[in-house]
Amino acid sequence: IHDIRSYFVPSKPRAPRTAYQYKIIIRTMKLFSASTVLLAASICGTSHAFAPSIASTSLHHKSAISTSSSPTSLSSSFAENAITIASAISSLKGQTVVVKYGGNAMTTPELASLFCQDVATLQKLGLRIVVVHGGGPMINAMLEKVGVESRFEGGMRVSTEEVVDVAAMVLSGSVNKNISSGISQAGGRALGLSGRDDALLQCEKLWGGSGDDKIDLGNVGQVKVVNTDLINQLLDAGISPVIAPIGMGCKGQEDESVVYNINADVAAGRIAGELKAARVLFLTDIAGVLDKEMKLLKSLSCDDIDNLIGDETITGGMIPKVTYATDAVKLGVQGAFITDGRVPHALLNEILAGGEDGLGSGEGGTVVTL
């Protein structure tokens, strides 16, 4: 170190440097410059939301580092990102964030690994993370394997006792434990639970349809009571609850012993509302809410969503997604994110890239507020 520094800051006058010495200086400067860029990229991630000049320099493409970027511009971008991240952490430290985890973010191994890293990182930054997961593809595979038929009505799985038995086995078993274990392996702390543990999620039977056209969905539950004491006790201990959406009947009711299958989006929204969470994120396989020109609508109010449904900008399967978000906000959640879970580090990006305002990266989905 002393020898290298002596090339830059000589302690006393000396003879002019040789060509070989200049070559050493140039190589050292290039090394320092490359390290700075890679450090910034590792902090900001490779997603598009943080300063593109740094973020586009992926750790997987070290050879593509440009030597033409000036130290001043790199330093400025690094500082801007650091200020944004620090502002986000300052406003959210100690706050609760609920994440509905599913879709490609769960089924793609690389994205699943990055999600667990994100949860562990946010824990270390002082955020209280609750994960509520789905697992539809895994349930379908097991139903087919054991020869149990199932069908959907109005976007909801009709859950016979046989279907619920399989769903409970899959969601509360391998899926749940793989997520909690992944978070732990990434350096975080997590505990896998189902909604039946310590009466975490107490439900009433949910009927499909409306009015006189009710549809019997079987043992599909609508969450009525959330054991927030249990969740907060775990969060106070620095542990993220990883919750499988399998519930029970309400205590003292005739159906108390009934096992209910719960829509994971509905469960996440209700849990976030009962916890008065700062944020709830629904990781999906879509870019967010789009207008009629297929452009991303980055921020919407509940009234905006009602109008977009009215003019048929929001239709079909998008309606329940935005409904989960608006329901959560109306229950007291400060912001609900319909987030593109196909983006690497989607959770980390949307939580930290919004700075103090906390409205996300502006590119990774749609934020819903009152």
CORTACOR-V529578 format. One record per pair of residues at least 12 apart in sequence whose C-alpha atoms are under 10 Angstrom apart, sorted by sequence separation. I is the first residue (numbers start at 1). J is the second residue. If there is no record, write none. Layout:
I&J, I&J
//
This chain:
41&53, 42&54, 43&55, 45&57, 46&58, 119&131, 148&160, 150&162, 151&163, 179&191, 180&192, 205&217, 206&218, 207&219, 208&220, 231&243, 247&259, 248&260, 268&280, 269&281, 324&336, 325&337, 348&360, 349&361, 350&362, 41&54, 42&55, 45&58, 46&59, 149&162, 150&163, 177&190, 179&192, 180&193, 205&218, 206&219, 207&220, 246&259, 247&260, 248&261, 268&281, 269&282, 306&319, 309&322, 325&338, 337&350, 347&360, 350&363, 7&21, 40&54, 41&55, 45&59, 46&60, 101&115, 148&162, 149&163, 177&191, 178&192, 205&219, 206&220, 207&221, 246&260, 247&261, 248&262, 268&282, 305&319, 322&336, 324&338, 337&351, 349&363, 350&364, 7&22, 39&54, 40&55, 41&56, 42&57, 148&163, 176&191, 177&192, 204&219, 205&220, 206&221, 207&222, 245&260, 246&261, 247&262, 322&337, 346&361, 349&364, 350&365, 37&53, 38&54, 41&57, 42&58, 53&69, 176&192, 177&193, 204&220, 205&221, 206&222, 245&261, 246&262, 265&281, 289&305, 292&308, 306&322, 322&338, 4&21, 7&24, 8&25, 37&54, 38&55, 40&57, 41&58, 42&59, 175&192, 176&193, 203&220, 204&221, 205&222, 206&223, 244&261, 245&262, 246&263, 265&282, 291&308, 305&322, 306&323, 321&338, 347&364, 350&367, 7&25, 36&54, 37&55, 41&59, 148&166, 176&194, 203&221, 204&222, 205&223, 244&262, 245&263, 246&264, 264&282, 265&283, 305&323, 346&364, 38&57, 54&73, 143&162, 173&192, 202&221, 203&222, 204&223, 245&264, 289&308, 294&313, 346&365, 4&24, 5&25, 37&57, 38&58, 39&59, 53&73, 54&74, 99&119, 143&163, 146&166, 172&192, 173&193, 201&221, 202&222, 203&223, 204&224, 244&264, 245&265, 247&267, 292&312, 293&313, 302&322, 306&326, 4&25, 37&58, 38&59, 53&74, 136&157, 142&163, 172&193, 173&194, 201&222, 202&223, 203&224, 204&225, 243&264, 245&266, 246&267, 291&312, 292&313, 302&323, 305&326, 339&360, 343&364, 37&59, 55&77, 143&165, 171&193, 172&194, 201&223, 202&224, 203&225, 223&245, 245&267, 291&313, 292&314, 300&322, 337&359, 342&364, 51&74, 54&77, 140&163, 143&166, 171&194, 172&195, 200&223, 201&224, 202&225, 203&226, 244&267, 245&268, 290&313, 291&314, 302&325, 303&326, 335&358, 336&359, 337&360, 340&363, 341&364, 4&28, 38&62, 53&77, 54&78, 139&163, 142&166, 143&167, 172&196, 201&225, 202&226, 221&245, 223&247, 225&249, 243&267, 289&313, 290&314, 302&326, 334&358, 335&359, 339&363, 340&364, 341&365, 37&62, 52&77, 53&78, 97&122, 139&164, 142&167, 200&225, 201&226, 202&227, 221&246, 222&247, 223&248, 224&249, 225&250, 243&268, 289&314, 301&326, 302&327, 335&360, 339&364, 340&365, 51&77, 140&166, 168&194, 199&225, 200&226, 201&227, 220&246, 221&247, 222&248, 223&249, 224&250, 225&251, 300&326, 338&364, 339&365, 340&366, 38&65, 50&77, 51&78, 54&81, 106&133, 139&166, 140&167, 142&169, 143&170, 199&226, 200&227, 201&228, 220&247, 221&248, 222&249, 223&250, 302&329, 337&364, 338&365, 339&366, 34&62, 37&65, 50&78, 106&134, 107&135, 139&167, 142&170, 168&196, 195&223, 199&227, 200&228, 219&247, 221&249, 290&318, 301&329, 302&330, 337&365, 338&366, 339&367, 34&63, 37&66, 51&80, 93&122, 94&123, 106&135, 138&167, 139&168, 141&170, 198&227, 200&229, 219&248, 289&318, 337&366, 338&367, 50&80, 51&81, 92&122, 93&123, 96&126, 97&127, 98&128, 99&129, 100&130, 101&131, 102&132, 103&133, 107&137, 139&169, 140&170, 197&227, 200&230, 288&318, 289&319, 336&366, 337&367, 338&368, 34&65, 50&81, 94&125, 95&126, 96&127, 97&128, 98&129, 99&130, 100&131, 101&132, 102&133, 103&134, 107&138, 136&167, 139&170, 195&226, 199&230, 200&231, 336&367, 337&368, 33&65, 34&66, 37&69, 93&125, 94&126, 95&127, 96&128, 97&129, 98&130, 99&131, 100&132, 101&133, 102&134, 103&135, 135&167, 138&170, 139&171, 195&227, 198&230, 286&318, 289&321, 335&367, 336&368, 337&369, 33&66, 34&67, 89&122, 92&125, 93&126, 94&127, 95&128, 96&129, 97&130, 98&131, 99&132, 100&133, 101&134, 102&135, 103&136, 138&171, 197&230, 288&321, 289&322, 335&368, 336&369, 33&67, 37&71, 40&74, 44&78, 50&84, 92&126, 93&127, 94&128, 95&129, 96&130, 97&131, 98&132, 99&133, 100&134, 101&135, 102&136, 103&137, 136&170, 288&322, 301&335, 334&368, 335&369, 336&370, 36&71, 40&75, 43&78, 50&85, 90&125, 92&127, 93&128, 94&129, 102&137, 135&170, 136&171, 333&368, 334&369, 335&370, 33&69, 89&125, 90&126, 92&128, 135&171, 138&174, 139&175, 300&336, 333&369, 334&370, 30&67, 33&70, 37&74, 40&77, 41&78, 44&81, 89&126, 134&171, 138&175, 221&258, 223&260, 284&321, 332&369, 333&370, 33&71, 36&74, 37&75, 40&78, 43&81, 44&82, 89&127, 133&171, 221&259, 222&260, 299&337, 332&370, 36&75, 39&78, 40&79, 43&82, 86&125, 219&258, 220&259, 221&260, 222&261, 223&262, 282&321, 298&337, 329&368, 330&369, 135&175, 219&259, 220&260, 221&261, 222&262, 223&263, 231&271, 282&322, 298&338, 328&368, 329&369, 330&370, 33&74, 37&78, 40&81, 44&85, 134&175, 135&176, 219&260, 220&261, 221&262, 222&263, 226&267, 328&369, 329&370, 36&78, 40&82, 43&85, 133&175, 134&176, 201&243, 218&260, 219&261, 220&262, 221&263, 282&324, 325&367, 326&368, 133&176, 191&234, 200&243, 201&244, 203&246, 204&247, 205&248, 218&261, 219&262, 220&263, 223&266, 224&267, 228&271, 232&275, 282&325, 325&368, 326&369, 132&176, 190&234, 201&245, 202&246, 203&247, 204&248, 205&249, 222&266, 223&267, 226&270, 227&271, 228&272, 231&275, 281&325, 322&366, 325&369, 326&370, 131&176, 189&234, 190&235, 200&245, 201&246, 202&247, 203&248, 204&249, 205&250, 221&266, 222&267, 225&270, 226&271, 280&325, 133&179, 189&235, 197&243, 200&246, 201&247, 202&248, 203&249, 204&250, 221&267, 224&270, 225&271, 226&272, 228&274, 229&275, 322&368, 194&241, 196&243, 200&247, 201&248, 202&249, 203&250, 223&270, 226&273, 227&274, 228&275, 131&179, 189&237, 190&238, 191&239, 192&240, 193&241, 194&242, 195&243, 196&244, 199&247, 200&248, 201&249, 202&250, 203&251, 222&270, 223&271, 226&274, 227&275, 280&328, 131&180, 189&238, 190&239, 191&240, 192&241, 193&242, 194&243, 195&244, 196&245, 197&246, 199&248, 201&250, 202&251, 204&253, 225&274, 226&275, 279&328, 280&329, 288&337, 289&338, 158&208, 188&238, 189&239, 190&240, 191&241, 192&242, 193&243, 194&244, 195&245, 196&246, 197&247, 199&249, 205&255, 279&329, 288&338, 289&339, 188&239, 189&240, 190&241, 191&242, 192&243, 193&244, 194&245, 195&246, 196&247, 197&248, 199&250, 204&255, 277&328, 278&329, 287&338, 288&339, 156&208, 188&240, 189&241, 190&242, 191&243, 192&244, 193&245, 194&246, 195&247, 196&248, 199&251, 203&255, 204&256, 276&328, 277&329, 286&338, 287&339, 288&340, 155&208, 193&246, 194&247, 195&248, 196&249, 203&256, 205&258, 276&329, 279&332, 280&333, 285&338, 286&339, 287&340, 288&341, 154&208, 164&218, 194&248, 202&256, 204&258, 206&260, 266&320, 269&323, 270&324, 273&327, 274&328, 277&331, 278&332, 279&333, 280&334, 281&335, 282&336, 283&337, 284&338, 285&339, 286&340, 287&341, 153&208, 154&209, 163&218, 164&219, 184&239, 203&258, 205&260, 206&261, 265&320, 266&321, 269&324, 273&328, 276&331, 277&332, 278&333, 279&334, 280&335, 281&336, 282&337, 283&338, 284&339, 285&340, 286&341, 287&342, 153&209, 163&219, 164&220, 184&240, 203&259, 204&260, 205&261, 206&262, 265&321, 268&324, 269&325, 272&328, 273&329, 275&331, 276&332, 277&333, 278&334, 279&335, 280&336, 281&337, 282&338, 283&339, 284&340, 285&341, 286&342, 287&343, 158&215, 159&216, 160&217, 161&218, 162&219, 183&240, 199&256, 202&259, 203&260, 205&262, 266&323, 267&324, 268&325, 269&326, 270&327, 271&328, 272&329, 273&330, 274&331, 275&332, 276&333, 277&334, 278&335, 279&336, 280&337, 281&338, 282&339, 283&340, 284&341, 285&342, 158&216, 159&217, 160&218, 161&219, 202&260, 203&261, 265&323, 266&324, 269&327, 270&328, 273&331, 274&332, 275&333, 276&334, 277&335, 278&336, 279&337, 280&338, 281&339, 282&340, 283&341, 284&342, 285&343, 131&190, 158&217, 159&218, 160&219, 161&220, 183&242, 201&260, 203&262, 265&324, 266&325, 269&328, 270&329, 272&331, 273&332, 274&333, 277&336, 281&340, 282&341, 283&342, 130&190, 132&192, 157&217, 158&218, 159&219, 160&220, 180&240, 265&325, 268&328, 269&329, 271&331, 272&332, 273&333, 281&341, 283&343, 299&359, 129&190, 131&192, 132&193, 154&215, 156&217, 157&218, 158&219, 159&220, 180&241, 196&257, 201&262, 266&327, 270&331, 272&333, 273&334, 298&359, 299&360, 120&182, 121&183, 132&194, 153&215, 157&219, 158&220, 159&221, 180&242, 196&258, 266&328, 269&331, 271&333, 272&334, 298&360, 116&179, 119&182, 120&183, 124&187, 153&216, 154&217, 157&220, 179&242, 180&243, 196&259, 270&333, 283&346, 298&361, 299&362, 305&368, 115&179, 116&180, 119&183, 120&184, 123&187, 124&188, 153&217, 156&220, 179&243, 195&259, 196&260, 269&333, 272&336, 283&347, 298&362, 304&368, 116&181, 117&182, 118&183, 119&184, 120&185, 121&186, 123&188, 124&189, 152&217, 177&242, 195&260, 281&346, 282&347, 297&362, 298&363, 304&369, 112&178, 113&179, 116&182, 117&183, 120&186, 121&187, 122&188, 123&189, 151&217, 176&242, 177&243, 195&261, 201&267, 281&347, 296&362, 297&363, 298&364, 299&365, 300&366, 301&367, 302&368, 303&369, 304&370, 112&179, 115&182, 116&183, 117&184, 119&186, 120&187, 121&188, 176&243, 177&244, 195&262, 269&336, 296&363, 298&365, 299&366, 300&367, 301&368, 302&369, 303&370, 114&182, 115&183, 116&184, 117&185, 118&186, 119&187, 120&188, 176&244, 296&364, 297&365, 298&366, 299&367, 300&368, 301&369, 302&370, 106&175, 113&182, 114&183, 116&185, 117&186, 119&188, 120&189, 175&244, 176&245, 201&270, 281&350, 296&365, 297&366, 298&367, 299&368, 300&369, 301&370, 112&182, 113&183, 116&186, 117&187, 118&188, 119&189, 120&190, 172&242, 201&271, 281&351, 296&366, 297&367, 298&368, 299&369, 300&370, 112&183, 115&186, 116&187, 117&188, 119&190, 172&243, 173&244, 200&271, 113&185, 114&186, 116&188, 171&243, 172&244, 195&267, 279&351, 106&179, 113&186, 171&244, 172&245, 170&244, 171&245, 172&246, 171&246, 288&363, 290&365, 168&244, 287&363, 288&364, 289&365, 290&366, 167&244, 168&245, 169&246, 287&364, 288&365, 289&366, 101&179, 167&245, 168&246, 286&364, 287&365, 288&366, 289&367, 167&246, 168&247, 279&358, 286&365, 287&366, 288&367, 278&358, 279&359, 165&246, 284&365, 164&246, 283&365, 282&365, 281&365, 281&367, 280&367, 279&367, 280&368, 171&261, 168&259, 168&260, 167&260, 168&261, 165&259, 167&261, 164&259, 165&260, 167&262, 164&260, 165&261, 161&258, 164&261, 161&259, 163&261, 164&262, 161&260, 160&260, 161&261, 130&231, 159&260, 160&261, 130&232, 159&261, 158&261, 159&262, 128&232, 130&234, 157&261, 130&235, 157&262, 128&234, 129&235, 156&262, 157&263, 128&235, 156&263, 127&235, 128&236, 128&237, 129&238, 130&239, 131&240, 132&241, 133&242, 134&243, 135&244, 128&238, 129&239, 130&240, 131&241, 132&242, 133&243, 134&244, 135&245, 127&238, 128&239, 129&240, 130&241, 131&242, 132&243, 133&244, 134&245, 123&235, 126&238, 128&240, 129&241, 130&242, 131&243, 132&244, 133&245, 127&240, 128&241, 129&242, 130&243, 131&244, 132&245, 124&238, 123&238, 123&239, 123&240, 120&240, 119&240, 136&263, 134&262, 136&264, 134&263, 135&264, 133&263, 134&264, 133&264, 134&265, 132&264, 133&265, 132&265, 134&267, 132&266, 133&267, 134&268, 132&267, 133&268, 96&232, 132&268, 131&268, 132&269, 130&268, 96&235, 132&271, 132&272, 94&235, 101&242, 130&271, 94&236, 98&240, 130&272, 98&241, 99&242, 100&243, 130&277, 129&277, 128&277, 131&280, 133&282, 128&278, 129&279, 130&280, 131&281, 132&282, 133&283, 129&280, 155&316, 102&264, 155&317, 101&264, 102&265, 154&317, 100&264, 101&265, 100&265, 155&320, 99&265, 100&266, 100&267, 101&268, 100&268, 99&268, 100&269, 98&268, 99&269, 98&269, 100&272, 98&271, 99&272, 98&272, 97&272, 98&273, 96&272, 98&275, 106&283, 97&275, 98&276, 105&283, 106&284, 96&275, 97&276, 98&277, 103&282, 104&283, 105&284, 96&276, 97&277, 98&278, 99&279, 100&280, 101&281, 102&282, 103&283, 104&284, 105&285, 95&276, 96&277, 97&278, 98&279, 99&280, 100&281, 101&282, 102&283, 103&284, 104&285, 95&277, 96&278, 97&279, 98&280, 99&281, 100&282, 101&283, 102&284, 103&285, 104&286, 95&278, 96&279, 97&280, 98&281, 99&282, 100&283, 101&284, 102&285, 103&286, 94&278, 95&279, 96&280, 97&281, 98&282, 99&283, 100&284, 92&278, 91&278, 92&279, 122&347, 115&341, 118&344, 119&345, 122&348, 118&345, 121&348, 117&345, 118&346, 119&347, 112&341, 114&343, 115&344, 116&345, 118&347, 119&348, 122&351, 111&341, 114&344, 115&345, 117&347, 118&348, 122&352, 111&342, 113&344, 114&345, 115&346, 116&347, 117&348, 118&349, 111&343, 112&344, 113&345, 114&346, 115&347, 111&344, 112&345, 114&347, 115&348, 118&351, 108&342, 110&344, 111&345, 114&348, 98&333, 105&340, 106&341, 111&346, 97&333, 104&340, 105&341, 106&342, 96&333, 99&336, 103&340, 104&341, 105&342, 97&335, 98&336, 99&337, 100&338, 103&341, 104&342, 105&343, 97&336, 100&339, 102&341, 103&342, 104&343, 105&344, 101&341, 105&345, 105&346, 105&347, 101&347, 99&347, 97&351, 92&351, 92&352, 89&351, 88&351, 89&352, 92&355, 85&349, 88&352, 91&355, 92&356, 87&352, 88&353, 90&355, 91&356, 85&351, 86&352, 87&353, 88&354, 89&355, 90&356, 91&357, 92&358, 85&352, 86&353, 87&354, 88&355, 89&356, 91&358, 84&352, 85&353, 87&355, 88&356, 84&353, 85&354, 86&355, 87&356, 88&357, 89&358, 84&354, 85&355, 86&356, 87&357, 88&358, 81&352, 84&355, 85&356, 87&358, 88&359, 81&353, 83&355, 84&356, 88&360, 82&355, 83&356, 84&357, 81&355, 84&358, 48&343, 47&343, 48&344, 46&343, 47&344, 49&346, 46&344, 47&345, 45&344, 46&345, 47&346, 50&349, 45&345, 49&349, 44&345, 45&346, 47&348, 48&349, 49&350, 47&349, 50&352, 51&353, 45&348, 46&349, 49&352, 50&353, 44&348, 45&349, 49&353, 50&354, 44&349, 49&354, 44&352, 44&353, 49&360, 50&361, 49&361, 48&361, 49&362, 47&361, 49&363, 48&363, 49&364, 47&363, 48&364, 47&364
//
